[in-house]
Amino acid sequence: MPILTLRDAATGATARILPEIGFNCFAFQAPVAGHIVDVLDADPAFAAGAAKPSGSGIPLLFPFPNRIRGGRFQWAGVDYQLPRNNAQGHAIHGFVFDRPWRVTEQEPCSATGEFQLSLDAPDRRKLWPADFLIAVTYTLRGPALRCDVRIANPGSEPLPWGLGMHPYFCTPLAPTSRREECLIQAPAGELRELVENLPTGRRLPIPPALDLREGVPLGGLKLDDAYTAMRVVGGQIQSLVMDAPAGLQVTQTTDAAFREFIAFTPPHGRSVCLEPYTCTTDAVNLAALGIDSGWRVLASGEEFQTWFELRAGLIVA
């Protein structure tokens, strides 16, 4: 499959994107203190299209992240049934992570991909209440990779939506370190109660073993948890992967719109996922119950813009 490669000639940084599978940025090598750090993990077969499309790099999750219970929801008096594409019998991760995107702009250090439901996945158009357009621009500047996202409603009906990023961060960040010595950190104040990976609507205090605010070692940690009440500073939210023995960290900074957060430790043990979402899992059904889930709606002709950034660097004491 054709791979789109971004290069920063001044520093040697590179990023690789697979437009044919969700415009997924599946590799980011960043210069830090004279070394090149592999930031993102990907299945070795991903670039050939022979791996799970949601299991590598940065899958883009839209118009809903994570699960919708049983793939069923109601909107504007209409019942919708989505394909149940996960092992628990739910719909998962939206419509854009596993389909080809169109590359609309390309420069040495940046590229833009677009996906419109009615144009790029017409077989899925009837599965959602409205058409949508999502445009993603990746820009590489030395040790930083920025992603700008534009969501538009090109149709006449209101567009319900949620957006999620699902980055797989390499652990460790250096070949001389061990995964068990890495830490993760995120400014989440509460947990969402989950039953079989679906939120009940209750928000809970975080037990000490799962509290990421001061940093938690990955050794022995098994996570598939939904966090909320993210601390926003200066309109931004930051989470970290830290490789203390190597003195390296990756900082993930997002717009304040990413108010929800999933922490996940894949069973293969090569990476950790710190997933910023604009809404929680099953948000459309929680919203119908009057629960504040982050679910959003764009009117006809409206747009919404947001962003996130990954930056590799030295640990700052």
HUGIHU-V201341 format. One record per residue. N is the residue number from 1. PHI is phi in whole degrees, -180 to 180 (none if undefined). PSI is psi in degrees with one decimal (999 if undefined). Layout:
# HUGIHU-V201341
n:N phi:PHI psi:PSI
n:N phi:PHI psi:PSI
This chain:
# HUGIHU-V201341
n:1 phi:none psi:143.1
n:2 phi:-64 psi:132.8
n:3 phi:-112 psi:133.8
n:4 phi:-97 psi:121.9
n:5 phi:-113 psi:126.0
n:6 phi:-97 psi:139.9
n:7 phi:-136 psi:134.7
n:8 phi:-104 psi:99.0
n:9 phi:-61 psi:-28.9
n:10 phi:-70 psi:-30.1
n:11 phi:-119 psi:-16.6
n:12 phi:88 psi:4.4
n:13 phi:-68 psi:145.2
n:14 phi:-139 psi:153.4
n:15 phi:-139 psi:142.7
n:16 phi:-123 psi:132.9
n:17 phi:-125 psi:139.1
n:18 phi:-110 psi:94.7
n:19 phi:-61 psi:-31.0
n:20 phi:-70 psi:-19.2
n:21 phi:-125 psi:79.6
n:22 phi:73 psi:16.6
n:23 phi:52 psi:43.9
n:24 phi:-82 psi:120.7
n:25 phi:-81 psi:102.6
n:26 phi:-104 psi:-2.9
n:27 phi:-148 psi:136.6
n:28 phi:-144 psi:112.3
n:29 phi:-109 psi:120.0
n:30 phi:-119 psi:138.8
n:31 phi:-80 psi:130.3
n:32 phi:-142 psi:117.6
n:33 phi:51 psi:42.6
n:34 phi:85 psi:-0.6
n:35 phi:-117 psi:158.8
n:36 phi:-106 psi:121.4
n:37 phi:-102 psi:129.0
n:38 phi:-81 psi:112.5
n:39 phi:-87 psi:-42.2
n:40 phi:-108 psi:141.8
n:41 phi:-98 psi:142.1
n:42 phi:-144 psi:144.7
n:43 phi:-58 psi:135.1
n:44 phi:-57 psi:-23.3
n:45 phi:-91 psi:-1.9
n:46 phi:-63 psi:-45.0
n:47 phi:-62 psi:-23.2
n:48 phi:-92 psi:2.0
n:49 phi:76 psi:21.6
n:50 phi:-113 psi:23.2
n:51 phi:-132 psi:164.6
n:52 phi:-56 psi:125.0
n:53 phi:-66 psi:-20.3
n:54 phi:-101 psi:12.3
n:55 phi:-110 psi:12.6
n:56 phi:-146 psi:154.9
n:57 phi:61 psi:-128.3
n:58 phi:-128 psi:83.2
n:59 phi:-61 psi:136.9
n:60 phi:-100 psi:121.2
n:61 phi:-109 psi:111.4
n:62 phi:-162 psi:144.5
n:63 phi:-87 psi:11.5
n:64 phi:-149 psi:140.7
n:65 phi:-96 psi:153.2
n:66 phi:61 psi:-140.6
n:67 phi:-102 psi:149.7
n:68 phi:-116 psi:124.9
n:69 phi:-55 psi:118.3
n:70 phi:62 psi:8.6
n:71 phi:70 psi:16.5
n:72 phi:-117 psi:138.0
n:73 phi:-158 psi:165.6
n:74 phi:-121 psi:138.6
n:75 phi:-144 psi:127.7
n:76 phi:53 psi:39.9
n:77 phi:79 psi:4.5
n:78 phi:-111 psi:135.4
n:79 phi:-88 psi:134.0
n:80 phi:-119 psi:139.7
n:81 phi:-125 psi:112.4
n:82 phi:-91 psi:157.4
n:83 phi:-59 psi:137.4
n:84 phi:-89 psi:92.3
n:85 phi:-109 psi:28.6
n:86 phi:-134 psi:166.1
n:87 phi:-65 psi:-22.2
n:88 phi:-89 psi:1.4
n:89 phi:86 psi:23.9
n:90 phi:-113 psi:165.1
n:91 phi:-84 psi:143.6
n:92 phi:-142 psi:135.4
n:93 phi:72 psi:11.5
n:94 phi:84 psi:-159.0
n:95 phi:-117 psi:-0.5
n:96 phi:-116 psi:-10.3
n:97 phi:-78 psi:-15.8
n:98 phi:-122 psi:14.5
n:99 phi:-122 psi:158.1
n:100 phi:-67 psi:140.8
n:101 phi:-107 psi:158.9
n:102 phi:-95 psi:129.3
n:103 phi:-84 psi:116.4
n:104 phi:-104 psi:-21.1
n:105 phi:-146 psi:144.4
n:106 phi:-150 psi:128.5
n:107 phi:-129 psi:168.9
n:108 phi:-55 psi:-36.7
n:109 phi:-111 psi:5.1
n:110 phi:-152 psi:157.9
n:111 phi:-156 psi:147.4
n:112 phi:-122 psi:133.4
n:113 phi:-120 psi:148.1
n:114 phi:-129 psi:150.0
n:115 phi:-142 psi:121.3
n:116 phi:-117 psi:128.0
n:117 phi:-56 psi:-50.3
n:118 phi:-68 psi:-24.2
n:119 phi:-95 psi:-42.2
n:120 phi:-100 psi:-14.5
n:121 phi:-147 psi:61.3
n:122 phi:-59 psi:-24.6
n:123 phi:-68 psi:-18.0
n:124 phi:-102 psi:-3.8
n:125 phi:-58 psi:-41.5
n:126 phi:-73 psi:-8.6
n:127 phi:-81 psi:-12.4
n:128 phi:-128 psi:149.8
n:129 phi:-66 psi:-19.4
n:130 phi:-152 psi:157.0
n:131 phi:-71 psi:159.0
n:132 phi:-150 psi:158.9
n:133 phi:-128 psi:129.9
n:134 phi:-125 psi:129.9
n:135 phi:-122 psi:131.7
n:136 phi:-125 psi:129.3
n:137 phi:-118 psi:120.3
n:138 phi:-98 psi:132.6
n:139 phi:-129 psi:128.1
n:140 phi:-106 psi:123.6
n:141 phi:-135 psi:94.7
n:142 phi:58 psi:-123.5
n:143 phi:-81 psi:8.1
n:144 phi:-120 psi:136.5
n:145 phi:-121 psi:116.0
n:146 phi:-106 psi:142.8
n:147 phi:-123 psi:118.9
n:148 phi:-105 psi:133.4
n:149 phi:-122 psi:132.7
n:150 phi:-123 psi:126.8
n:151 phi:-116 psi:130.7
n:152 phi:-133 psi:149.0
n:153 phi:-107 psi:100.3
n:154 phi:-86 psi:-4.2
n:155 phi:-100 psi:-168.8
n:156 phi:-101 psi:-10.9
n:157 phi:-101 psi:150.4
n:158 phi:-58 psi:140.9
n:159 phi:-106 psi:110.3
n:160 phi:-83 psi:142.9
n:161 phi:-164 psi:159.7
n:162 phi:-146 psi:151.3
n:163 phi:-126 psi:138.6
n:164 phi:-140 psi:148.6
n:165 phi:-112 psi:143.7
n:166 phi:-129 psi:60.7
n:167 phi:-73 psi:139.9
n:168 phi:-104 psi:106.9
n:169 phi:-92 psi:130.1
n:170 phi:-61 psi:137.0
n:171 phi:-139 psi:120.3
n:172 phi:-79 psi:178.0
n:173 phi:-94 psi:-5.8
n:174 phi:-140 psi:146.3
n:175 phi:-67 psi:-15.6
n:176 phi:-87 psi:-4.9
n:177 phi:-105 psi:171.4
n:178 phi:-118 psi:145.6
n:179 phi:-55 psi:-38.9
n:180 phi:-61 psi:-21.0
n:181 phi:-93 psi:-3.2
n:182 phi:-83 psi:154.2
n:183 phi:-126 psi:154.4
n:184 phi:-123 psi:149.9
n:185 phi:-143 psi:137.1
n:186 phi:-155 psi:143.1
n:187 phi:-89 psi:55.2
n:188 phi:-94 psi:135.5
n:189 phi:-98 psi:-18.8
n:190 phi:-146 psi:160.5
n:191 phi:-104 psi:149.2
n:192 phi:-93 psi:129.5
n:193 phi:-65 psi:127.8
n:194 phi:-117 psi:140.3
n:195 phi:-124 psi:113.5
n:196 phi:54 psi:48.3
n:197 phi:71 psi:9.2
n:198 phi:-118 psi:134.0
n:199 phi:-72 psi:141.5
n:200 phi:-86 psi:-17.9
n:201 phi:107 psi:-16.3
n:202 phi:-81 psi:144.1
n:203 phi:-112 psi:135.5
n:204 phi:-124 psi:153.4
n:205 phi:-62 psi:151.2
n:206 phi:-88 psi:124.2
n:207 phi:-67 psi:151.3
n:208 phi:-53 psi:-37.4
n:209 phi:-66 psi:-22.1
n:210 phi:-110 psi:3.5
n:211 phi:-80 psi:113.3
n:212 phi:-93 psi:-0.1
n:213 phi:-65 psi:-35.6
n:214 phi:-102 psi:2.1
n:215 phi:95 psi:130.7
n:216 phi:-127 psi:131.1
n:217 phi:-66 psi:145.3
n:218 phi:-79 psi:-18.2
n:219 phi:-56 psi:117.9
n:220 phi:75 psi:0.1
n:221 phi:-84 psi:129.9
n:222 phi:-123 psi:115.1
n:223 phi:-124 psi:139.5
n:224 phi:-156 psi:69.4
n:225 phi:-126 psi:148.0
n:226 phi:-106 psi:120.2
n:227 phi:-108 psi:158.0
n:228 phi:-151 psi:-171.2
n:229 phi:55 psi:51.2
n:230 phi:-71 psi:137.9
n:231 phi:-79 psi:125.9
n:232 phi:-108 psi:128.5
n:233 phi:-126 psi:119.2
n:234 phi:62 psi:32.0
n:235 phi:77 psi:11.5
n:236 phi:-132 psi:158.1
n:237 phi:-126 psi:131.9
n:238 phi:-121 psi:138.4
n:239 phi:-131 psi:158.5
n:240 phi:-136 psi:146.8
n:241 phi:-116 psi:123.6
n:242 phi:-121 psi:128.9
n:243 phi:-109 psi:88.7
n:244 phi:-62 psi:-44.5
n:245 phi:-60 psi:-32.8
n:246 phi:-88 psi:-10.9
n:247 phi:71 psi:24.9
n:248 phi:-116 psi:151.8
n:249 phi:-147 psi:155.7
n:250 phi:-116 psi:125.5
n:251 phi:-104 psi:125.8
n:252 phi:-105 psi:116.7
n:253 phi:-115 psi:132.8
n:254 phi:-129 psi:159.3
n:255 phi:-60 psi:153.3
n:256 phi:-63 psi:-13.2
n:257 phi:-62 psi:-23.6
n:258 phi:-85 psi:74.6
n:259 phi:-83 psi:-11.4
n:260 phi:-119 psi:164.6
n:261 phi:-156 psi:130.3
n:262 phi:-112 psi:130.9
n:263 phi:-111 psi:127.3
n:264 phi:-141 psi:131.9
n:265 phi:-108 psi:103.9
n:266 phi:-59 psi:145.0
n:267 phi:-66 psi:-20.5
n:268 phi:-71 psi:-17.1
n:269 phi:78 psi:12.5
n:270 phi:-93 psi:-15.9
n:271 phi:-154 psi:173.5
n:272 phi:-134 psi:144.5
n:273 phi:-109 psi:122.1
n:274 phi:-115 psi:102.4
n:275 phi:-108 psi:108.0
n:276 phi:-82 psi:130.5
n:277 phi:-125 psi:151.0
n:278 phi:-84 psi:-15.5
n:279 phi:-145 psi:166.4
n:280 phi:-87 psi:174.8
n:281 phi:-58 psi:141.9
n:282 phi:55 psi:34.9
n:283 phi:-63 psi:-35.1
n:284 phi:-64 psi:-39.3
n:285 phi:-77 psi:-33.7
n:286 phi:-66 psi:-41.0
n:287 phi:-61 psi:-35.9
n:288 phi:-66 psi:-20.5
n:289 phi:-93 psi:4.4
n:290 phi:83 psi:14.8
n:291 phi:-93 psi:134.5
n:292 phi:-71 psi:103.2
n:293 phi:-116 psi:-5.8
n:294 phi:90 psi:1.0
n:295 phi:-62 psi:136.5
n:296 phi:-122 psi:161.6
n:297 phi:-139 psi:132.7
n:298 phi:-108 psi:129.4
n:299 phi:-74 psi:164.7
n:300 phi:-54 psi:130.1
n:301 phi:83 psi:-6.7
n:302 phi:-83 psi:158.2
n:303 phi:-131 psi:157.3
n:304 phi:-137 psi:137.1
n:305 phi:-124 psi:141.5
n:306 phi:-151 psi:-177.6
n:307 phi:-163 psi:161.9
n:308 phi:-149 psi:163.0
n:309 phi:-142 psi:141.0
n:310 phi:-112 psi:134.3
n:311 phi:-139 psi:125.4
n:312 phi:-93 psi:142.5
n:313 phi:-169 psi:-175.3
n:314 phi:-81 psi:148.2
n:315 phi:-64 psi:131.1
n:316 phi:-101 psi:121.5
n:317 phi:-70 psi:999
